């Protein structure tokens, strides 16, 4: 299992919430950041999660693929943030 998804599941985040989070990430990354804060993940685990993403951004693509979402939407959202 993807380590991002594993950390989320370890904190009893439901599959529905995980899908909603990644869907939000593809549509509105800022909203996704707010959602992450509301999941109740302890700060040290959240820091570990962010470290994983920073060290290996490909994990996001793997998680999106594992969830059956369209990664091209993640790329489009990323491009919007860079403007």
C-alpha angles and dihedrals in degrees: 000000000000110000092231091055091043092056091048092049091045086063093050094254105163124237088245092055091046091051091047090050094052091042089054089048090058093047106031117004092188090057089049090056089055091048091053090056091054095053094083096236110160113253094245092055091044088053090050090050092050090047090054091051093046093049095043115020089175087076088075091056090048092050093047090049092046089053091049095243128139111264092196087071089057089053091049091050090049090052090052090054092051093057 
